[in-house]
Amino acid sequence: MNNIESFKKTLDQEYNFPCEYSFKFIVTNDSKEDVISLLPEAKKNIKISKKGKYVSITLSSIMKSADEIVYIYDEAAKINSIISL
């Protein structure tokens, strides 16, 4: 079983879809809008680092399936210098 399939299986075991899911990312301040555009309607919690170079972003939204969560992570991986937590 590959990592993606294992992750989807874990999501299916841990969550009853549809459900609220929180994505957590760290990016440079200039990539903040790219992350927010992943889920523009999501609840947002944004914290800027002390020196203002990095931003921690939590996006919470109703997800319909594990596939939808994996899709968001795949899209996020395309953002330069992103860290997904």
Phi and psi restraints in degrees (range 20) as a CNS / XPLOR table:
assign (resid 1 and name C) (resid 2 and name N)
       (resid 2 and name CA) (resid 2 and name C) 1.0 -81.1 20.0 2
assign (resid 2 and name N) (resid 2 and name CA)
       (resid 2 and name C) (resid 3 and name N) 1.0 171.2 20.0 2
assign (resid 2 and name C) (resid 3 and name N)
       (resid 3 and name CA) (resid 3 and name C) 1.0 -60.8 20.0 2
assign (resid 3 and name N) (resid 3 and name CA)
       (resid 3 and name C) (resid 4 and name N) 1.0 -39.5 20.0 2
assign (resid 3 and name C) (resid 4 and name N)
       (resid 4 and name CA) (resid 4 and name C) 1.0 -66.1 20.0 2
assign (resid 4 and name N) (resid 4 and name CA)
       (resid 4 and name C) (resid 5 and name N) 1.0 -45.2 20.0 2
assign (resid 4 and name C) (resid 5 and name N)
       (resid 5 and name CA) (resid 5 and name C) 1.0 -63.8 20.0 2
assign (resid 5 and name N) (resid 5 and name CA)
       (resid 5 and name C) (resid 6 and name N) 1.0 -38.2 20.0 2
assign (resid 5 and name C) (resid 6 and name N)
       (resid 6 and name CA) (resid 6 and name C) 1.0 -65.1 20.0 2
assign (resid 6 and name N) (resid 6 and name CA)
       (resid 6 and name C) (resid 7 and name N) 1.0 -42.3 20.0 2
assign (resid 6 and name C) (resid 7 and name N)
       (resid 7 and name CA) (resid 7 and name C) 1.0 -63.2 20.0 2
assign (resid 7 and name N) (resid 7 and name CA)
       (resid 7 and name C) (resid 8 and name N) 1.0 -44.7 20.0 2
assign (resid 7 and name C) (resid 8 and name N)
       (resid 8 and name CA) (resid 8 and name C) 1.0 -62.7 20.0 2
assign (resid 8 and name N) (resid 8 and name CA)
       (resid 8 and name C) (resid 9 and name N) 1.0 -39.8 20.0 2
assign (resid 8 and name C) (resid 9 and name N)
       (resid 9 and name CA) (resid 9 and name C) 1.0 -63.0 20.0 2
assign (resid 9 and name N) (resid 9 and name CA)
       (resid 9 and name C) (resid 10 and name N) 1.0 -43.0 20.0 2
assign (resid 9 and name C) (resid 10 and name N)
       (resid 10 and name CA) (resid 10 and name C) 1.0 -63.1 20.0 2
assign (resid 10 and name N) (resid 10 and name CA)
       (resid 10 and name C) (resid 11 and name N) 1.0 -43.6 20.0 2
assign (resid 10 and name C) (resid 11 and name N)
       (resid 11 and name CA) (resid 11 and name C) 1.0 -59.3 20.0 2
assign (resid 11 and name N) (resid 11 and name CA)
       (resid 11 and name C) (resid 12 and name N) 1.0 -44.3 20.0 2
assign (resid 11 and name C) (resid 12 and name N)
       (resid 12 and name CA) (resid 12 and name C) 1.0 -63.9 20.0 2
assign (resid 12 and name N) (resid 12 and name CA)
       (resid 12 and name C) (resid 13 and name N) 1.0 -31.6 20.0 2
assign (resid 12 and name C) (resid 13 and name N)
       (resid 13 and name CA) (resid 13 and name C) 1.0 -76.9 20.0 2
assign (resid 13 and name N) (resid 13 and name CA)
       (resid 13 and name C) (resid 14 and name N) 1.0 -33.7 20.0 2
assign (resid 13 and name C) (resid 14 and name N)
       (resid 14 and name CA) (resid 14 and name C) 1.0 -90.1 20.0 2
assign (resid 14 and name N) (resid 14 and name CA)
       (resid 14 and name C) (resid 15 and name N) 1.0 -24.4 20.0 2
assign (resid 14 and name C) (resid 15 and name N)
       (resid 15 and name CA) (resid 15 and name C) 1.0 -123.0 20.0 2
assign (resid 15 and name N) (resid 15 and name CA)
       (resid 15 and name C) (resid 16 and name N) 1.0 147.9 20.0 2
assign (resid 15 and name C) (resid 16 and name N)
       (resid 16 and name CA) (resid 16 and name C) 1.0 -105.0 20.0 2
assign (resid 16 and name N) (resid 16 and name CA)
       (resid 16 and name C) (resid 17 and name N) 1.0 104.2 20.0 2
assign (resid 16 and name C) (resid 17 and name N)
       (resid 17 and name CA) (resid 17 and name C) 1.0 -79.6 20.0 2
assign (resid 17 and name N) (resid 17 and name CA)
       (resid 17 and name C) (resid 18 and name N) 1.0 146.2 20.0 2
assign (resid 17 and name C) (resid 18 and name N)
       (resid 18 and name CA) (resid 18 and name C) 1.0 -72.9 20.0 2
assign (resid 18 and name N) (resid 18 and name CA)
       (resid 18 and name C) (resid 19 and name N) 1.0 149.8 20.0 2
assign (resid 18 and name C) (resid 19 and name N)
       (resid 19 and name CA) (resid 19 and name C) 1.0 -155.6 20.0 2
assign (resid 19 and name N) (resid 19 and name CA)
       (resid 19 and name C) (resid 20 and name N) 1.0 165.8 20.0 2
assign (resid 19 and name C) (resid 20 and name N)
       (resid 20 and name CA) (resid 20 and name C) 1.0 -80.9 20.0 2
assign (resid 20 and name N) (resid 20 and name CA)
       (resid 20 and name C) (resid 21 and name N) 1.0 133.5 20.0 2
assign (resid 20 and name C) (resid 21 and name N)
       (resid 21 and name CA) (resid 21 and name C) 1.0 -130.7 20.0 2
assign (resid 21 and name N) (resid 21 and name CA)
       (resid 21 and name C) (resid 22 and name N) 1.0 138.8 20.0 2
assign (resid 21 and name C) (resid 22 and name N)
       (resid 22 and name CA) (resid 22 and name C) 1.0 -107.9 20.0 2
assign (resid 22 and name N) (resid 22 and name CA)
       (resid 22 and name C) (resid 23 and name N) 1.0 125.5 20.0 2
assign (resid 22 and name C) (resid 23 and name N)
       (resid 23 and name CA) (resid 23 and name C) 1.0 -99.9 20.0 2
assign (resid 23 and name N) (resid 23 and name CA)
       (resid 23 and name C) (resid 24 and name N) 1.0 136.1 20.0 2
assign (resid 23 and name C) (resid 24 and name N)
       (resid 24 and name CA) (resid 24 and name C) 1.0 -123.8 20.0 2
assign (resid 24 and name N) (resid 24 and name CA)
       (resid 24 and name C) (resid 25 and name N) 1.0 128.8 20.0 2
assign (resid 24 and name C) (resid 25 and name N)
       (resid 25 and name CA) (resid 25 and name C) 1.0 -135.5 20.0 2
assign (resid 25 and name N) (resid 25 and name CA)
       (resid 25 and name C) (resid 26 and name N) 1.0 152.1 20.0 2
assign (resid 25 and name C) (resid 26 and name N)
       (resid 26 and name CA) (resid 26 and name C) 1.0 -124.7 20.0 2
assign (resid 26 and name N) (resid 26 and name CA)
       (resid 26 and name C) (resid 27 and name N) 1.0 130.3 20.0 2
assign (resid 26 and name C) (resid 27 and name N)
       (resid 27 and name CA) (resid 27 and name C) 1.0 -142.7 20.0 2
assign (resid 27 and name N) (resid 27 and name CA)
       (resid 27 and name C) (resid 28 and name N) 1.0 167.4 20.0 2
assign (resid 27 and name C) (resid 28 and name N)
       (resid 28 and name CA) (resid 28 and name C) 1.0 -69.8 20.0 2
assign (resid 28 and name N) (resid 28 and name CA)
       (resid 28 and name C) (resid 29 and name N) 1.0 154.4 20.0 2
assign (resid 28 and name C) (resid 29 and name N)
       (resid 29 and name CA) (resid 29 and name C) 1.0 -56.6 20.0 2
assign (resid 29 and name N) (resid 29 and name CA)
       (resid 29 and name C) (resid 30 and name N) 1.0 -33.2 20.0 2
assign (resid 29 and name C) (resid 30 and name N)
       (resid 30 and name CA) (resid 30 and name C) 1.0 -74.5 20.0 2
assign (resid 30 and name N) (resid 30 and name CA)
       (resid 30 and name C) (resid 31 and name N) 1.0 -8.4 20.0 2
assign (resid 30 and name C) (resid 31 and name N)
       (resid 31 and name CA) (resid 31 and name C) 1.0 -103.6 20.0 2
assign (resid 31 and name N) (resid 31 and name CA)
       (resid 31 and name C) (resid 32 and name N) 1.0 4.3 20.0 2
assign (resid 31 and name C) (resid 32 and name N)
       (resid 32 and name CA) (resid 32 and name C) 1.0 -55.6 20.0 2
assign (resid 32 and name N) (resid 32 and name CA)
       (resid 32 and name C) (resid 33 and name N) 1.0 -46.8 20.0 2
assign (resid 32 and name C) (resid 33 and name N)
       (resid 33 and name CA) (resid 33 and name C) 1.0 -66.9 20.0 2
assign (resid 33 and name N) (resid 33 and name CA)
       (resid 33 and name C) (resid 34 and name N) 1.0 -30.7 20.0 2
assign (resid 33 and name C) (resid 34 and name N)
       (resid 34 and name CA) (resid 34 and name C) 1.0 -62.9 20.0 2
assign (resid 34 and name N) (resid 34 and name CA)
       (resid 34 and name C) (resid 35 and name N) 1.0 -40.2 20.0 2
assign (resid 34 and name C) (resid 35 and name N)
       (resid 35 and name CA) (resid 35 and name C) 1.0 -69.5 20.0 2
assign (resid 35 and name N) (resid 35 and name CA)
       (resid 35 and name C) (resid 36 and name N) 1.0 -46.5 20.0 2
assign (resid 35 and name C) (resid 36 and name N)
       (resid 36 and name CA) (resid 36 and name C) 1.0 -60.4 20.0 2
assign (resid 36 and name N) (resid 36 and name CA)
       (resid 36 and name C) (resid 37 and name N) 1.0 -33.5 20.0 2
assign (resid 36 and name C) (resid 37 and name N)
       (resid 37 and name CA) (resid 37 and name C) 1.0 -69.1 20.0 2
assign (resid 37 and name N) (resid 37 and name CA)
       (resid 37 and name C) (resid 38 and name N) 1.0 -14.4 20.0 2
assign (resid 37 and name C) (resid 38 and name N)
       (resid 38 and name CA) (resid 38 and name C) 1.0 -62.0 20.0 2
assign (resid 38 and name N) (resid 38 and name CA)
       (resid 38 and name C) (resid 39 and name N) 1.0 -40.3 20.0 2
assign (resid 38 and name C) (resid 39 and name N)
       (resid 39 and name CA) (resid 39 and name C) 1.0 -140.7 20.0 2
assign (resid 39 and name N) (resid 39 and name CA)
       (resid 39 and name C) (resid 40 and name N) 1.0 76.0 20.0 2
assign (resid 39 and name C) (resid 40 and name N)
       (resid 40 and name CA) (resid 40 and name C) 1.0 -60.8 20.0 2
assign (resid 40 and name N) (resid 40 and name CA)
       (resid 40 and name C) (resid 41 and name N) 1.0 -27.3 20.0 2
assign (resid 40 and name C) (resid 41 and name N)
       (resid 41 and name CA) (resid 41 and name C) 1.0 -90.4 20.0 2
assign (resid 41 and name N) (resid 41 and name CA)
       (resid 41 and name C) (resid 42 and name N) 1.0 -2.1 20.0 2
assign (resid 41 and name C) (resid 42 and name N)
       (resid 42 and name CA) (resid 42 and name C) 1.0 -70.8 20.0 2
assign (resid 42 and name N) (resid 42 and name CA)
       (resid 42 and name C) (resid 43 and name N) 1.0 156.4 20.0 2
assign (resid 42 and name C) (resid 43 and name N)
       (resid 43 and name CA) (resid 43 and name C) 1.0 -69.4 20.0 2
assign (resid 43 and name N) (resid 43 and name CA)
       (resid 43 and name C) (resid 44 and name N) 1.0 137.2 20.0 2
assign (resid 43 and name C) (resid 44 and name N)
       (resid 44 and name CA) (resid 44 and name C) 1.0 -120.3 20.0 2
assign (resid 44 and name N) (resid 44 and name CA)
       (resid 44 and name C) (resid 45 and name N) 1.0 139.5 20.0 2
assign (resid 44 and name C) (resid 45 and name N)
       (resid 45 and name CA) (resid 45 and name C) 1.0 -129.0 20.0 2
assign (resid 45 and name N) (resid 45 and name CA)
       (resid 45 and name C) (resid 46 and name N) 1.0 116.0 20.0 2
assign (resid 45 and name C) (resid 46 and name N)
       (resid 46 and name CA) (resid 46 and name C) 1.0 -121.3 20.0 2
assign (resid 46 and name N) (resid 46 and name CA)
       (resid 46 and name C) (resid 47 and name N) 1.0 127.6 20.0 2
assign (resid 46 and name C) (resid 47 and name N)
       (resid 47 and name CA) (resid 47 and name C) 1.0 -127.2 20.0 2
assign (resid 47 and name N) (resid 47 and name CA)
       (resid 47 and name C) (resid 48 and name N) 1.0 127.3 20.0 2
assign (resid 47 and name C) (resid 48 and name N)
       (resid 48 and name CA) (resid 48 and name C) 1.0 -95.2 20.0 2
assign (resid 48 and name N) (resid 48 and name CA)
       (resid 48 and name C) (resid 49 and name N) 1.0 138.6 20.0 2
assign (resid 48 and name C) (resid 49 and name N)
       (resid 49 and name CA) (resid 49 and name C) 1.0 -64.1 20.0 2
assign (resid 49 and name N) (resid 49 and name CA)
       (resid 49 and name C) (resid 50 and name N) 1.0 163.9 20.0 2
assign (resid 49 and name C) (resid 50 and name N)
       (resid 50 and name CA) (resid 50 and name C) 1.0 -54.6 20.0 2
assign (resid 50 and name N) (resid 50 and name CA)
       (resid 50 and name C) (resid 51 and name N) 1.0 -41.9 20.0 2
assign (resid 50 and name C) (resid 51 and name N)
       (resid 51 and name CA) (resid 51 and name C) 1.0 -89.6 20.0 2
assign (resid 51 and name N) (resid 51 and name CA)
       (resid 51 and name C) (resid 52 and name N) 1.0 -4.3 20.0 2
assign (resid 51 and name C) (resid 52 and name N)
       (resid 52 and name CA) (resid 52 and name C) 1.0 81.7 20.0 2
assign (resid 52 and name N) (resid 52 and name CA)
       (resid 52 and name C) (resid 53 and name N) 1.0 6.5 20.0 2
assign (resid 52 and name C) (resid 53 and name N)
       (resid 53 and name CA) (resid 53 and name C) 1.0 -82.3 20.0 2
assign (resid 53 and name N) (resid 53 and name CA)
       (resid 53 and name C) (resid 54 and name N) 1.0 -34.4 20.0 2
assign (resid 53 and name C) (resid 54 and name N)
       (resid 54 and name CA) (resid 54 and name C) 1.0 -117.0 20.0 2
assign (resid 54 and name N) (resid 54 and name CA)
       (resid 54 and name C) (resid 55 and name N) 1.0 157.3 20.0 2
assign (resid 54 and name C) (resid 55 and name N)
       (resid 55 and name CA) (resid 55 and name C) 1.0 -133.9 20.0 2
assign (resid 55 and name N) (resid 55 and name CA)
       (resid 55 and name C) (resid 56 and name N) 1.0 132.7 20.0 2
assign (resid 55 and name C) (resid 56 and name N)
       (resid 56 and name CA) (resid 56 and name C) 1.0 -99.0 20.0 2
assign (resid 56 and name N) (resid 56 and name CA)
       (resid 56 and name C) (resid 57 and name N) 1.0 127.2 20.0 2
assign (resid 56 and name C) (resid 57 and name N)
       (resid 57 and name CA) (resid 57 and name C) 1.0 -127.5 20.0 2
assign (resid 57 and name N) (resid 57 and name CA)
       (resid 57 and name C) (resid 58 and name N) 1.0 127.3 20.0 2
assign (resid 57 and name C) (resid 58 and name N)
       (resid 58 and name CA) (resid 58 and name C) 1.0 -113.3 20.0 2
assign (resid 58 and name N) (resid 58 and name CA)
       (resid 58 and name C) (resid 59 and name N) 1.0 126.1 20.0 2
assign (resid 58 and name C) (resid 59 and name N)
       (resid 59 and name CA) (resid 59 and name C) 1.0 -116.6 20.0 2
assign (resid 59 and name N) (resid 59 and name CA)
       (resid 59 and name C) (resid 60 and name N) 1.0 122.1 20.0 2
assign (resid 59 and name C) (resid 60 and name N)
       (resid 60 and name CA) (resid 60 and name C) 1.0 -115.6 20.0 2
assign (resid 60 and name N) (resid 60 and name CA)
       (resid 60 and name C) (resid 61 and name N) 1.0 128.2 20.0 2
assign (resid 60 and name C) (resid 61 and name N)
       (resid 61 and name CA) (resid 61 and name C) 1.0 -152.8 20.0 2
assign (resid 61 and name N) (resid 61 and name CA)
       (resid 61 and name C) (resid 62 and name N) 1.0 159.0 20.0 2
assign (resid 61 and name C) (resid 62 and name N)
       (resid 62 and name CA) (resid 62 and name C) 1.0 -76.1 20.0 2
assign (resid 62 and name N) (resid 62 and name CA)
       (resid 62 and name C) (resid 63 and name N) 1.0 123.3 20.0 2
assign (resid 62 and name C) (resid 63 and name N)
       (resid 63 and name CA) (resid 63 and name C) 1.0 -109.5 20.0 2
assign (resid 63 and name N) (resid 63 and name CA)
       (resid 63 and name C) (resid 64 and name N) 1.0 138.8 20.0 2
assign (resid 63 and name C) (resid 64 and name N)
       (resid 64 and name CA) (resid 64 and name C) 1.0 -86.7 20.0 2
assign (resid 64 and name N) (resid 64 and name CA)
       (resid 64 and name C) (resid 65 and name N) 1.0 -22.3 20.0 2
assign (resid 64 and name C) (resid 65 and name N)
       (resid 65 and name CA) (resid 65 and name C) 1.0 -164.2 20.0 2
assign (resid 65 and name N) (resid 65 and name CA)
       (resid 65 and name C) (resid 66 and name N) 1.0 166.7 20.0 2
assign (resid 65 and name C) (resid 66 and name N)
       (resid 66 and name CA) (resid 66 and name C) 1.0 -62.6 20.0 2
assign (resid 66 and name N) (resid 66 and name CA)
       (resid 66 and name C) (resid 67 and name N) 1.0 -35.1 20.0 2
assign (resid 66 and name C) (resid 67 and name N)
       (resid 67 and name CA) (resid 67 and name C) 1.0 -60.8 20.0 2
assign (resid 67 and name N) (resid 67 and name CA)
       (resid 67 and name C) (resid 68 and name N) 1.0 -38.3 20.0 2
assign (resid 67 and name C) (resid 68 and name N)
       (resid 68 and name CA) (resid 68 and name C) 1.0 -66.1 20.0 2
assign (resid 68 and name N) (resid 68 and name CA)
       (resid 68 and name C) (resid 69 and name N) 1.0 -39.0 20.0 2
assign (resid 68 and name C) (resid 69 and name N)
       (resid 69 and name CA) (resid 69 and name C) 1.0 -65.0 20.0 2
assign (resid 69 and name N) (resid 69 and name CA)
       (resid 69 and name C) (resid 70 and name N) 1.0 -45.6 20.0 2
assign (resid 69 and name C) (resid 70 and name N)
       (resid 70 and name CA) (resid 70 and name C) 1.0 -61.8 20.0 2
assign (resid 70 and name N) (resid 70 and name CA)
       (resid 70 and name C) (resid 71 and name N) 1.0 -38.8 20.0 2
assign (resid 70 and name C) (resid 71 and name N)
       (resid 71 and name CA) (resid 71 and name C) 1.0 -60.0 20.0 2
assign (resid 71 and name N) (resid 71 and name CA)
       (resid 71 and name C) (resid 72 and name N) 1.0 -44.3 20.0 2
assign (resid 71 and name C) (resid 72 and name N)
       (resid 72 and name CA) (resid 72 and name C) 1.0 -62.8 20.0 2
assign (resid 72 and name N) (resid 72 and name CA)
       (resid 72 and name C) (resid 73 and name N) 1.0 -43.7 20.0 2
assign (resid 72 and name C) (resid 73 and name N)
       (resid 73 and name CA) (resid 73 and name C) 1.0 -63.3 20.0 2
assign (resid 73 and name N) (resid 73 and name CA)
       (resid 73 and name C) (resid 74 and name N) 1.0 -38.1 20.0 2
assign (resid 73 and name C) (resid 74 and name N)
       (resid 74 and name CA) (resid 74 and name C) 1.0 -62.6 20.0 2
assign (resid 74 and name N) (resid 74 and name CA)
       (resid 74 and name C) (resid 75 and name N) 1.0 -43.2 20.0 2
assign (resid 74 and name C) (resid 75 and name N)
       (resid 75 and name CA) (resid 75 and name C) 1.0 -66.9 20.0 2
assign (resid 75 and name N) (resid 75 and name CA)
       (resid 75 and name C) (resid 76 and name N) 1.0 -39.0 20.0 2
assign (resid 75 and name C) (resid 76 and name N)
       (resid 76 and name CA) (resid 76 and name C) 1.0 -63.8 20.0 2
assign (resid 76 and name N) (resid 76 and name CA)
       (resid 76 and name C) (resid 77 and name N) 1.0 -35.1 20.0 2
assign (resid 76 and name C) (resid 77 and name N)
       (resid 77 and name CA) (resid 77 and name C) 1.0 -62.4 20.0 2
assign (resid 77 and name N) (resid 77 and name CA)
       (resid 77 and name C) (resid 78 and name N) 1.0 -18.6 20.0 2
assign (resid 77 and name C) (resid 78 and name N)
       (resid 78 and name CA) (resid 78 and name C) 1.0 -79.8 20.0 2
assign (resid 78 and name N) (resid 78 and name CA)
       (resid 78 and name C) (resid 79 and name N) 1.0 -11.4 20.0 2
assign (resid 78 and name C) (resid 79 and name N)
       (resid 79 and name CA) (resid 79 and name C) 1.0 -82.5 20.0 2
assign (resid 79 and name N) (resid 79 and name CA)
       (resid 79 and name C) (resid 80 and name N) 1.0 132.3 20.0 2
assign (resid 79 and name C) (resid 80 and name N)
       (resid 80 and name CA) (resid 80 and name C) 1.0 -60.3 20.0 2
assign (resid 80 and name N) (resid 80 and name CA)
       (resid 80 and name C) (resid 81 and name N) 1.0 130.3 20.0 2
assign (resid 80 and name C) (resid 81 and name N)
       (resid 81 and name CA) (resid 81 and name C) 1.0 61.6 20.0 2
assign (resid 81 and name N) (resid 81 and name CA)
       (resid 81 and name C) (resid 82 and name N) 1.0 29.8 20.0 2
assign (resid 81 and name C) (resid 82 and name N)
       (resid 82 and name CA) (resid 82 and name C) 1.0 -83.8 20.0 2
assign (resid 82 and name N) (resid 82 and name CA)
       (resid 82 and name C) (resid 83 and name N) 1.0 145.7 20.0 2
assign (resid 82 and name C) (resid 83 and name N)
       (resid 83 and name CA) (resid 83 and name C) 1.0 -120.6 20.0 2
assign (resid 83 and name N) (resid 83 and name CA)
       (resid 83 and name C) (resid 84 and name N) 1.0 123.5 20.0 2
assign (resid 83 and name C) (resid 84 and name N)
       (resid 84 and name CA) (resid 84 and name C) 1.0 -100.2 20.0 2
assign (resid 84 and name N) (resid 84 and name CA)
       (resid 84 and name C) (resid 85 and name N) 1.0 133.1 20.0 2
